[in-house]
Amino acid sequence: MCRSIKTLRPPAIPEEATEEEMRAAALQYVRKVSGFRAPAAHNQEIFDRAVAEIADATRRLLDGLEIRGADART
């Protein structure tokens, strides 16, 4: 896994993850999987779409998780 992708659920972070944090994690994932830090112009649209879709999936995941216990671990 890419080292700059951090855990986005409590207790790893004290409050709910922001849209910016979810997008940053999605961007890092797409960069890692594609092998491109920045896509060529002809790949920009699909790159951006992948980031948006992964950020949306991340939001749904975090919204759906049920964290039990005050000291839940990652």
N, C-alpha and C positions, 0 to 999 in steps of 0.2 A: 504494500500500500504506500501511497505517496506520504512522505513524512509531514508535509505541511497541511494535510487534512486532519483537522482535530475533531474530537468527539463533541457533538452539538447538543447533547441532552444533559439535564441535571442528573447527578450532581457534578458532572465534569465541568459544566459552566453553571454559575449560580442562578441565572434566569433564563427565560426562553431565548432560543437562538434568533438572531435577527435575519431579515431577508438578505442583508449584505453578507452575513456569515455563511448562510446556506448557498448563496451564489458563488462565493469564494471557494467553498468546498467543491461545488459542482465544476467550476472552472479548473481547479487543480486536477480533478478526476479526468476531465476531458483532455487536458493537456497530457496527462500521464498515458492514457489509453491511446490517444492519437499519435503521440510522439512529437507533437508540435507545440512549441511555446505560444506561437501566434500562427494562425493558418494563412496560407496564400489567399489572395483576393477571391479566387474561384472556389475556395472552400469555406469562406467566412460565414455564409448563410447557414450551412449545415453544422458548422462548429458552434455558432451562436444558438441554433435551435437545440442542439444536444445539451448545452449548458442550461438553457431554460427548462428543458424537460427533466433533467436530473435535479435541478433546484426544486421543481414542482414535486417530484417524487420524494425528495428529501423532506419537504414541508409536510407531505401526506404521512410519511413515516413517523416523523416527530410528533405530529398531531395525534396519531393513532396509538403511539406507545403508552402503555400503562406502567408507570414506575411505582413499584410497591416498596414500602418501607423507607424510612428517612435516610438510611445509609445504603441505598442501592448502589451497586458497583457496576462499572462498565464491563 
